[in-house]
Amino acid sequence: MTETLQTATGTAQQLPQQRSGPLSTVRRLIVVILLFSMVVIAAIGVTGLLERAFESGSALAGSDASGLARSLAFTLIAGPLAALLWWFVWKSLRDHRERSSVSWALYLTAMCSLALITSASTLLATLASLVGGYWLPDNLAIAIAWLLVWVWHVWMTRHPAKRPTRLVGVPWVIGSVFGLALFVGGSITALSQVLDTALSGAAQIATFGRPWWHAVATGLIWAAGGAVVWWWHWFVTNARSLRSGFAALALVLVTGLGGMVLALGGLATALYIALRLGFDRGESVLVVLEPAGTAIAAAAVGAVVLAYYQGVVERSTLGTRRANRLVASGVALAGAATGVGIIVNSALAAVSTPLAGSGPLTLLLAGVSALAVGGPAWWLIWRPTAPVDPTDSGRRVYLAVVFGISAVVALITLLVLAFRILESTLDSGVAAGLLEQVRAPLGLLLATVLVAAYHFAIWRRERPEPSVASGPPDVQVSDAQGLAGAEPRSLGEVILVIGSDPEPYVRAIQSATGATVTVWQREDALGSTVSPDDVVHALAGASAPRALITVGSEGALDVIYLSH
């Protein structure tokens, strides 16, 4: 900060550049790749030795002397090499340029994620195997070895003086998503088994020769383990307060994509089963009810995920809320379009002679279920009659993406239709079943054409009209950040002092002002609540050659305009 103040008072002519050349970048990359490889090999060696130790009553080498030799070689060679490389890297982290390197951040992110996924999965698999009455010493050995690796790298990631300044919080976000996935999978497994047992009316259902409660207990173990992993990353490491671009992306994928797919898919399947019970008696009730437990469980767990994470989304930035709404709208739209395609398919099946597969009524009920769930959900999320925010650039991108995907699917489907028609024309044996072969592609083609036409029309209607600039280009005001009415750009350089990921802030500043941005990483201010929009608004109307911005923790934001 002393160097910055000297610059502000004009006693220093130039700030030093915290940059490194390509040789240093290559050196760092080679070192972390070697370190990553040695740690993985050493962990494999330790795993083999632990597995032999857990196999009580067997000789140390047994009948697999080569396996023991491999484990010893991996442990005794890769282990010391990993320690030596780590000591070299750890010592170099006293230099701020090493801490701010992307390679160091990528190494810790990759190793923390790999160790967590491996140790948690194998540990939970070991506990689940105990419920079934069998012992998996190899899984326990893997879990212990990689748990030690994970604890070691988490300590480095949270070290106050040598933790990375890039990709801040990315391992915690990945861990929280992984834990949530384990919880969701285990919960659906346990709940679906309970529901299937209740719906079947049987006292016990054998699953692979085991009683029904075994699957319930196994699912609960995975759900409990996933909940612990999620809780530790979400609350202890405070992943819920991160405002980086990666955290926002993960939040949108979990809420708008994962939660919506589970909730809408499970609800549509449950509705389809109910309609079949009422109108389609072609199969026995037990056969129709077979997927009911999984469908209801998926809908219930998806609803729980949506209920919690939707509140997190509402407390996030405007861009995150808009992106989540667009992704959720796309999921609902896909369900509704699938329903339209299946309904068309069933209508064509009614006038043709089905060769195999479901009958027209079964297809019709499936299409009605998908449309009845996806259609209203899309209408509520997309709100086609609501006023459109002209500053929402993500909406225009969404319209273009949906139109493009629909057009590509329609083109591929059209090629399939052309192939089927030409094949039936050239081969008289195929012509008799032409309608049966093209009814599914025809239904998909109609649905995709409707989706593409609607979104293209909306995109054309909302496309901004070209306007002629009234002044030279260097005084035009960008409204990318919603700063309509701001004074003309006059900043030449912005010096940004920040402790979190600087990329979103750099993009926002450059988009709004056109200034050159120099980033200085600070060691504190992690988890700052200052958003890129706040920084851009603080620069509105700036008129100075240079500006110094310091982003601190707990919402602190200072802007100092410099004359030189």
N, C-alpha and C positions, 0 to 999 in steps of 0.2 A: 504494500500500500504506500510505502514511502516513495518508491519510484513513481507511482501514479500521481501523488501530490506534487512532486517536483515537476512533472510534466504539466500539471494544471497551472502552476505558477510561472511556467516558462523558463525554469532554470535547467531543464533538460531538453535536448533537441529531439530525441527519438526513444521510443520504448523498445526494449529488446524483444526479439521475436522468439517465442518458444516453439521452434520448429526443428525438425531433424531431417537429415538427408535420407535418400533411398537406401544407402548402405546400412544405416542404423535400423531402418525398418526391416530389411531383409535379415539382419542379425537377430533382431528380436523374434521375428517369425520362426526362424530356424530353431532358436533356443526353446521357445514354448512348444513347438511341435515335438522336439526331442523329449522335453520334460513330460508332455502329455503321454507320449508313447512309453516312456520308462515307468511312469506311475501306473499305467494300465497293465503293463507286463508284470510289474512287481505285485500288483493286486491279484493277478491271476495266479502267480506263484504262491502267495500267501494263502489264497483260497484252496489250492491243492493240498498244502500242508495241513490246514485246518480240517479239511474233509477227512484226511487220514487219521487225525487225532480224534475226531468225533466217532469214527467207526470202531467202537470198542470191541475188543477181543480179536482184532486182526493184527497181523504183523505189520511193522512199519512199512516195509516195501511190498510184502505180499507177493502176488503173482504179477504185479505191474511195476517192475523195477524201472522201466523207462519213464513211466509217469512220475515216479518219485524223483528221478533225476531231472526231469523237466521242471518240476515245481521248485526243486532246490536251485537249479540254474537261474530260473526266472527271479527267484527271491534274492539270491546272493549276488547276482550280477546287476540286474535291473534296479534292485533296491538301493544299493550304494550309489549307482549312477544317478538315480532320481534325486537322492539326497544332495549329491554334489551340484547338480544342475539347479536344484531349488536354492541352495545356499548362494550360488552365483546370482540368480535372479533376485532373491530377497535382498541381498546386499546392494544391488544396483538400484533398488526402488527408493533409495534415499534421494535420487535425482527425480525431480518432479516430471521431467520429460518421460522417464520410464513409467511412472505411475499413470500418466495420461495417455500412454500408447494404447492403440486398439488391440494389439496382440495380447497384452496382459489382461485386459478386460475380457476378451474372447476366451482366453484359456480358463479363467476362473468360472466364467459362465458355463462353458461346455463341460468342465470337470464337475462342477457342482450339480448340474442337471443330470449328467450321466451317473454319477455316484448315487444321487437321490433315487432316481428311477430304478437302478439296479438293486440297491439295498432294500428299498421299501417293497418292491415287488417280490423279491425272494424271501424276505422276512415274513410277509403276509402269506405267501404260498406255504411256508413252513408251518405257520400257525394253523392254516386251513387243513394241512395234511394231518395234523395231530387230531383234529376233529374226526377225520375218517379212520383213525387208528393206525396210521403208518408214519414212518419216520423218514425225513429227507435231509440227511446230513450235508449233502452237497449244497442244497439251498441255504442252509444255515451258515455254512462256511462262506458262501458268496455274500450273504447279507452282512456278516460281521466285517469281512475285509473291506467291502465298499462303504460300510457305515463309518469305519475309521477314516477312509479317504474323504468322505463327505464332511465329517466333523473338522478335519484338518483344513479343507478348503473354505469351509464356512468361516472358520476363524480368520483366515487370510482376507476373505472378502469383507469382514467386519472390523478389520484392524484399523485403529484410528489414524495411524501414520502412513500405512502402506497399501491401503485398499485402493482399487482403481477409481479413476475419476470419469471414466467412460462407461457406458452401458450400466449406469447406476440403477440398481434394483431389478435388473432383468432376471437374475437367478431366482429372486423371490417371486416374481410374477410367474415364471415357468413352474416353480414348485407349487404355487397355489393352484394353478390350472391342473397340474398333474394330480394333486390331492383331491381336487373337486371331481376329476374324472374317475378316480378310484371310488370315491364316495357314491357317485351316481351309479356306476356299474354294480357295486355291491348292494346298494339299496334296491335297485330294480330287480336284481337276482333274488334277494330275500323276499321282497314284497310280492313279486310275481309267483313265487313258489307257494306262499301262504294263500294267495288268491286262487291259484289253480286248485289247491287242495280243498278250499272252501267251496268252489264252484262245482267241483266234480262230485262232492258229497261222499268221498271215500275217506276212511280213517287214516289210511296211509297210502302214499304213492311211491313206488320204487323208482329211483332214478339211478340207472346204471347199477342195479342190484343193491342200492342203499336206500334207507327210509327218507321220506320227504323232508324231514327236519334237518338232514345233513346239508342240503343245499341252502336252507335258511341260515343255519349257523355259519356256513362258509361265506355267504353273502354278507352277513353281519360283520364278520371279521374284516373283510375287505372294506366295507363301508366305514367301520370304526377306524381302521388304519388310515384310510383316505381322509377322514374328518380330522384326525390328528395332524397329518401332513398339511392339510389346508389351513387349519387353525394356526399352526406355527408360522407359516409363511404369511398368512393374511393379517394376523394380529401381532405376533411377536416381532417379526421383521418389518411390520407396518407396510406391507405391499398395498393395502387398501388406500393409502394416502398418496401413492405415486401418481404423478401427472405427466409422465413421459409419453411419447408417441407409442412405444411398445406396450405400455400398460393400458393405454386407451384401446389399442388394437385387440389385446387379449380380452378386455372387458366387452368389446363389441362382439367378438367371436363367441364368448361364453353366453352372453345374454341374447343378442339378436339372432345368432345362428344356432348354437347348441341348445339353449333353453327352448327356443321356438320350435326346432325340429322335434325335440322330445315331446313337448306339450301338444303341438298340433298333430304330429304323427300318431301319438297314442290316442288322442281324442278321436281322430278320424277312424282309426282301426276299431276302437270300442263302438263307435256309431255304426260302422259297417257290420260288426257282429250282432248288434241289436236289431238292425234291419233284416239281416238274414234269419234271425230267430223269428221275426214277425212275418216275413213274406217269402222266404226261400227255405223250404223244408226238404231240399234234395238230399241232404246229408243228415246224419244223426246229430243230436244236440251236443254230445261230447266232442265230436269232430269240429263243429262250429265254434264251440267255446274254447278250443285248444289255445288260440293266441290271446284269449281275453285277459288272463292274468298279466302277461307281459305288457299288453296295451295299456291297461289301467295303471300299472305300476309306472310305466314310462310317462304317462300323462301326469300322474301325481308328482313324481320326482321332478319332472320338467317344470311343473307349476311352482314348486318350491324354489327351484333355482331362479326362475323368472321373478318371483315375488321378492326375493332378497336382492338380486343383482339389479333389478330395475330401480330400486331405491338408490343404489350406488351410482347408476347411470344418471339419475336425476340430479345428483350432487356434483356431477362432473361438468366439464366445459360444454359450451354450446356445440362445438364441432363433434364431440363424442356423442352427445344426445342425438344429433342429426344423423350421424353415421349409423348408430344403433337402430334408429327408426327405419332407415333405408334398407339395412340388411334384414331386419325383421319383416319388412314389407316384401322383400324379394322371396323370403321363405314362404310366406303366405301366398304370394302370387304363384310360386311354383306348385303349391298344393292345389290351388284353384284351377290352374291350367291343366294339371294332371287329371283332375276330375272331368274337365270338359273333354279332354282327349279320350278318356275311358268311356264316357257317355256316348260319344260318336262311335267308338268301337263297338259298344253293345248294340247300338241301333243298326249298324251294318251286320252284326252277328245275327240279329233277328231275321234278316232277309237272306241269310246265307246258310250253308250247311256246315256247322262246325266240325272240323276234323279232330280236334282234341282241345283240352283245356276247359276253362270255365264256360258255362252257358251264358246266354244273353242277360238273364235276370241277375245272375251273380255279378256280372260285369257292371250292369246298370247300378246295382246297389253300391258297388265299390266306387263308381264315379260320383254318384250322388253324395256319398259320405265325404269324399275328398273335397268336392265343391261346396258342400254345406259347411264344412269347417274352414277351409282355406278362403272362400269368398268373403264371408263376413269379417274374418280376421284381417284380410287385405284391405277391406273398406275402412275398418276402424283405424288401422295403422296408417294407411296411405292418405286417407281423407281427401278424395278427389274433388269434393266441392268446397274445400276450405281455401282461403286466400293463400297465395304462394309468396314466400319471402324472396324478394329479388336478390338478396345477398347470399342465398344458399347455393353456392356453386357446386356443392356435392350432389344436389338434386339433378342438375344437368348432366353430371358425370354418370349418375345412376341410370338416368333415362337412356343415355347413349350405350351404356354397358348392357342393359337389358335388351335394348333393340338389337345390338350386335350379336349377343348370344342367341336370341330368338331367331335372327336371320340365318345364322350359321346352322342351327338345328333344323330350321325349315329347309335349307338348301340340301343338307345331308338326307333328310327324309324324302325330299323330292327326287333325289338321285336313286334312293331305294325303290320308290314307286315306279320310276322309269324303268329300272332294271326288272322289276316284277312284271310290268306290262309287256316289255319287249320279250322277256322270257316266255310268257304265256302265248305271245303271238308266234314265236318261232317254234315252240314246243307244244303240240296239241295236247299232250298228256297233262301239262300243267294248267292249261286254260280253264279246265273245269273248276278248279279251286282258286281262281284268281281273286275273287272278292274276299275269300277267307284269308288269303295271304296279304292283301293290301289294306284290310280294315284297320289294323293297328297303326301302320304308318299314316293312313289318312286321318285318323283321329289326332295323332301327334302333330301332323302338318297343320290341321285346322286350328288347333290350340296355339301353336307357336306363331302362326300368321296373325291371329287375333291379338296376341300379346305384342308382337312387333309393330303392328299397325297402330295400336293404341299408344304405345310409348313413343313411337316416332311422331305421331300427331301432337302429343303433349310437348315433345322436345321442340318441334317447329313453332308451336304457339308461344312457348316461353323463351325462345331464342332472343337475346337482346338485339335490338336494332342497331346497325352501325351508325356512328355519329362522327362528325368532323370536329377535330380538336380546334379550339379557339386560340391556342397559344403555342409556343414552341414546346417540343417534347419534354424538356427538362423541367417544366413547371406544371405538368399534368399531375393530378392527384389520383393515386391508386385507392380504390375502394375495396380492395381484397380483404381488408380487415374491418370493413364496416366504418371507415373514417370519412364518410361523406361530409364535405364542408371543411376539411382540414386545410391548413395553409400549405402553400407550395413546398415541394421538397427543396431543402437547402443544406442538408447534411452531407459532408464528404466522407466521414469515417465515424464509425461507432466502435468504442472499446467496451466490450462486454465482460464483466467480472462475475462469474457464476460458479456454483458448486455442483449443479446438476447437469444433465445432458443438454448441451448448448444448441444442438441441431434445430429443434423447433423454434427457438428464439432467433437464431440466425436467419432462418427462412422467413420468419414473420417480419423481422426488421428490414431485410433486403427487399421483400415484396412491397412493404409500405413506404420505404424511404429511398430505396435504390443505393443506399450508402454501402461502403466497404466495411465489413465487420471483422474486428480482431478479437479473439476470445482468449481470456485469461481464466484458468481454472483456479478456484479457491478450495481450501480443504474443509471448510464448513459449509453451511447453507444447504446440506442435503435434505431433500424432502420439502423444499420451499413451496409455498402455496401461490407464489407469483406465476401467473400464466403468461404465455407469449402475447396474448391480447392486451394484458395489463402493461407490458413493456411498450408495445406499439402505441397505445393510447397515451402513455407518458411522453412519447416523442412527438405527439401531434403539435403541429405549428412550430417545430424547432427551426431555429435560424442561427446556425453556428458551423464553423468548419469541422469541428469534431465534438463528440459527446461521449462522456464516460458514464456507463451504467453499472451500478453494483446491485446485484440481486442477492439478498441475504435470506436467512431463515425467518420463519414466522411472518412472512409477507412483507419484509423490509425491501424497499425499492428506492434507490437514489439515482438521480440524473444530474450530472454536472456538465455544463457546456464549456468547452475549451476554445480559446482564441487561436491557438496554434497546434 
